[in-house]
Amino acid sequence: MPTGLFLLRKIFFGGVILMCMVMTGVAVAQDEGTAPLDPLVDQVLTGVENRYASSAFSARFTIESTLTAMQVTDTATGRLLVKYPGKMRWEYEEPDPMLFVTDGETLWMYQPQERQVTKGQAAEVLGGSQGASFLSDVRLLRKQFRIELDPNGSQELARLKLTPREEAFDIASITMTIVRATHDIIEVVTTNVYEDTTRIVFHDIAFQQSFADELFQFEIPEGTDVLQF
């Protein structure tokens, strides 16, 4: 059941950015002043970082977002393109066409059915606890989160639980599911302090892609209303 721009933005900001924190990151060195990770956690996380660092890739996604207080669940499906560093293109196909695209500096949200574009600086829109700082340096993932193995993992799938080192309104915890053999991230579940959840499932992940930079730009169609984030 669509609930308008608020829930759509919650879907995007609540969980999608968390994927790009990891996927567009660079190789990691242990940050000074951060407690060493459990060796098993470090092994999994290092594999993920090596898998996604500096690699353009595409994937199909399904997002399920639940607002607990409203007892509302919304879903969306589409395609993701990512190009290092910080370039993202989220093409929502169902239930309604929508586009989130950023070149790392500017972010556009285009809703064609409403003939409306919302535009802003990526660092300002996605900044702070929303996670934009991770887009260019995944080392901050280790610095700003306590990371441990979730016991619900298996021999085939590792699960990492991330808890913010400092209290954050929009993120209480994150659980990432990772294929041990390939280090592909196939699921991210983000929970906020109100127990609202955003679950993102990825499939058909393809690495070593080649994308033109123009895919991460947006030319505003004539006659479209332009708003600012």
VEXDREN-2710 file (C-alpha; in Angstrom, 1 decimal):
% VEXDREN-2710
k/r/px/py/pz
1/MET/0.0/0.0/0.0
2/PRO/1.8/3.2/-1.1
3/THR/2.2/5.8/1.6
4/GLY/3.7/8.6/-0.3
5/LEU/7.1/10.3/-0.3
6/PHE/7.8/9.8/3.4
7/LEU/7.8/6.0/3.2
8/LEU/9.7/6.0/-0.1
9/ARG/12.4/8.2/1.4
10/LYS/12.5/6.0/4.4
11/ILE/13.0/2.9/2.2
12/PHE/15.8/4.6/0.4
13/PHE/17.6/6.3/3.3
14/GLY/16.9/3.6/5.9
15/GLY/18.7/0.9/4.1
16/VAL/19.9/1.5/0.6
17/ILE/22.7/3.8/1.6
18/LEU/24.0/1.1/3.9
19/MET/24.7/-1.1/1.0
20/CYS/26.7/1.6/-0.8
21/MET/28.7/2.2/2.4
22/VAL/30.3/-1.2/1.7
23/MET/30.0/-1.5/-2.1
24/THR/31.7/1.8/-3.0
25/GLY/34.4/1.6/-0.4
26/VAL/38.1/1.3/-0.7
27/ALA/40.5/-1.2/0.8
28/VAL/40.6/-1.0/4.6
29/ALA/43.4/-0.7/7.2
30/GLN/42.5/-1.0/10.9
31/ASP/41.7/2.5/12.2
32/GLU/43.9/3.7/15.1
33/GLY/41.9/4.0/18.3
34/THR/39.4/1.3/17.3
35/ALA/39.4/-2.0/19.2
36/PRO/40.6/-4.9/17.0
37/LEU/37.8/-7.0/15.6
38/ASP/37.3/-10.7/16.4
39/PRO/39.5/-12.6/13.9
40/LEU/36.4/-14.3/12.4
41/VAL/34.6/-11.0/11.9
42/ASP/37.7/-9.4/10.4
43/GLN/38.1/-12.3/7.9
44/VAL/34.5/-11.9/6.7
45/LEU/34.6/-8.1/6.6
46/THR/37.9/-8.0/4.8
47/GLY/36.6/-10.4/2.2
48/VAL/33.6/-8.1/1.6
49/GLU/35.8/-5.1/1.3
50/ASN/38.1/-6.7/-1.2
51/ARG/35.1/-7.9/-3.2
52/TYR/33.5/-4.5/-3.5
53/ALA/36.4/-2.1/-3.5
54/SER/36.8/-0.1/-6.7
55/SER/34.6/-2.5/-8.6
56/ALA/31.6/-1.3/-10.7
57/PHE/28.7/-3.8/-10.5
58/SER/25.0/-4.2/-11.1
59/ALA/22.3/-6.1/-9.2
60/ARG/18.6/-6.6/-8.9
61/PHE/17.0/-5.6/-5.6
62/THR/13.9/-6.0/-3.6
63/ILE/13.2/-3.7/-0.7
64/GLU/10.6/-4.3/2.1
65/SER/10.2/-1.5/4.5
66/THR/7.9/-1.6/7.6
67/LEU/6.8/1.3/9.8
68/THR/5.9/-0.4/13.0
69/ALA/3.8/2.4/14.6
70/MET/1.7/2.7/11.4
71/GLN/1.6/-1.1/10.8
72/VAL/2.4/-0.4/7.2
73/THR/4.7/-2.4/5.0
74/ASP/5.8/-1.2/1.5
75/THR/7.9/-3.0/-1.1
76/ALA/9.8/-2.0/-4.1
77/THR/11.9/-3.7/-6.8
78/GLY/14.3/-2.6/-9.4
79/ARG/17.9/-2.4/-10.6
80/LEU/21.0/-1.0/-9.0
81/LEU/24.2/0.3/-10.8
82/VAL/27.2/1.3/-8.7
83/LYS/30.5/2.8/-9.9
84/TYR/33.4/3.6/-7.6
85/PRO/33.7/6.1/-6.1
86/GLY/30.3/7.0/-4.8
87/LYS/28.3/6.8/-8.0
88/MET/24.9/5.1/-7.7
89/ARG/21.8/4.6/-9.8
90/TRP/18.7/3.1/-8.2
91/GLU/16.1/2.4/-10.8
92/TYR/12.8/1.6/-9.1
93/GLU/10.4/-0.3/-11.3
94/GLU/7.6/-1.6/-9.1
95/PRO/5.2/-0.5/-7.7
96/ASP/5.9/2.9/-9.4
97/PRO/8.8/4.0/-11.5
98/MET/11.2/6.2/-9.6
99/LEU/14.9/7.1/-9.9
100/PHE/17.6/7.9/-7.3
101/VAL/20.9/8.8/-8.9
102/THR/24.1/10.5/-7.7
103/ASP/27.4/11.3/-9.2
104/GLY/28.9/11.5/-5.7
105/GLU/28.3/15.2/-5.5
106/THR/24.7/15.8/-6.5
107/LEU/21.7/13.6/-5.7
108/TRP/18.5/13.6/-7.8
109/MET/15.2/11.8/-6.9
110/TYR/12.9/11.7/-9.9
111/GLN/9.3/10.7/-9.7
112/PRO/8.1/10.7/-13.3
113/GLN/4.4/10.1/-12.5
114/GLU/4.4/13.3/-10.5
115/ARG/6.7/15.1/-12.9
116/GLN/8.8/16.1/-10.0
117/VAL/12.6/16.1/-9.3
118/THR/14.1/16.7/-5.8
119/LYS/17.7/17.7/-5.9
120/GLY/20.4/18.3/-3.4
121/GLN/24.1/18.0/-2.5
122/ALA/24.8/14.3/-1.8
123/ALA/27.0/15.1/1.2
124/GLU/24.3/17.2/2.8
125/VAL/21.3/14.9/2.0
126/LEU/23.1/11.7/2.9
127/GLY/25.3/13.0/5.6
128/GLY/25.7/12.4/9.3
129/SER/24.1/9.2/10.6
130/GLN/22.4/8.6/7.3
131/GLY/25.8/7.3/6.1
132/ALA/27.1/9.4/3.3
133/SER/30.6/9.4/4.9
134/PHE/30.8/5.7/4.1
135/LEU/30.5/6.3/0.4
136/SER/34.1/7.3/-0.1
137/ASP/35.8/5.5/2.8
138/VAL/34.5/2.2/4.1
139/ARG/37.1/2.4/6.9
140/LEU/34.5/4.4/8.8
141/LEU/32.3/1.3/8.9
142/ARG/34.8/-0.2/11.3
143/LYS/35.2/3.0/13.2
144/GLN/31.6/3.9/13.8
145/PHE/30.1/0.5/14.3
146/ARG/30.7/-2.4/16.7
147/ILE/30.7/-5.5/14.5
148/GLU/30.1/-9.1/15.6
149/LEU/29.1/-12.4/14.1
150/ASP/25.3/-13.1/14.3
151/PRO/24.9/-16.7/15.6
152/ASN/22.1/-17.3/13.0
153/GLY/24.7/-17.7/10.3
154/SER/25.7/-21.0/8.7
155/GLN/28.6/-22.7/6.9
156/GLU/27.3/-21.1/3.7
157/LEU/26.2/-17.7/4.9
158/ALA/27.9/-15.4/7.4
159/ARG/25.8/-12.8/9.2
160/LEU/27.4/-9.6/10.7
161/LYS/25.6/-7.5/13.2
162/LEU/26.5/-3.8/13.3
163/THR/25.6/-1.6/16.2
164/PRO/26.4/2.2/16.2
165/ARG/29.1/3.2/18.6
166/GLU/27.2/6.4/19.2
167/GLU/23.4/6.5/19.5
168/ALA/21.7/7.2/16.2
169/PHE/18.0/8.0/15.6
170/ASP/17.9/6.3/12.2
171/ILE/20.0/3.2/12.9
172/ALA/19.8/1.0/15.9
173/SER/21.3/-2.1/14.3
174/ILE/22.2/-3.6/10.9
175/THR/22.4/-7.2/10.0
176/MET/24.2/-8.1/6.8
177/THR/24.1/-11.6/5.2
178/ILE/27.1/-12.6/3.2
179/VAL/27.8/-15.6/1.0
180/ARG/31.0/-17.0/2.5
181/ALA/32.3/-18.5/-0.8
182/THR/32.1/-15.3/-2.8
183/HIS/31.7/-12.5/-0.2
184/ASP/28.6/-11.2/-2.0
185/ILE/26.2/-9.3/0.2
186/ILE/22.8/-10.7/-0.5
187/GLU/20.7/-9.1/2.3
188/VAL/20.8/-6.1/4.6
189/VAL/18.3/-5.5/7.4
190/THR/18.3/-2.1/9.1
191/THR/16.4/-1.4/12.3
192/ASN/15.9/2.0/13.9
193/VAL/15.1/2.9/17.5
194/TYR/11.4/2.6/16.8
195/GLU/11.9/-0.9/15.5
196/ASP/11.0/0.1/12.0
197/THR/12.9/-2.2/9.6
198/THR/14.2/-2.0/6.0
199/ARG/15.1/-5.3/4.4
200/ILE/17.0/-5.3/1.1
201/VAL/17.6/-8.5/-0.9
202/PHE/20.1/-8.5/-3.8
203/HIS/20.3/-11.0/-6.6
204/ASP/21.8/-11.3/-10.0
205/ILE/24.9/-9.5/-8.8
206/ALA/27.4/-8.9/-11.6
207/PHE/30.9/-7.5/-11.0
208/GLN/33.5/-6.0/-13.3
209/GLN/31.0/-3.9/-15.1
210/SER/31.7/-0.9/-17.3
211/PHE/29.3/2.0/-16.9
212/ALA/29.5/5.4/-18.6
213/ASP/29.6/8.4/-16.1
214/GLU/26.6/9.8/-17.9
215/LEU/24.5/7.1/-16.2
216/PHE/25.1/8.8/-12.9
217/GLN/24.0/12.2/-14.1
218/PHE/20.4/13.4/-14.5
219/GLU/19.1/15.8/-17.0
220/ILE/15.9/17.4/-15.7
221/PRO/13.1/17.0/-18.2
222/GLU/11.4/20.1/-19.5
223/GLY/8.2/20.9/-17.6
224/THR/9.3/19.1/-14.4
225/ASP/8.9/20.7/-11.0
226/VAL/12.2/21.0/-9.2
227/LEU/12.4/20.9/-5.4
228/GLN/15.3/21.0/-3.0
229/PHE/16.1/18.4/-0.3
END
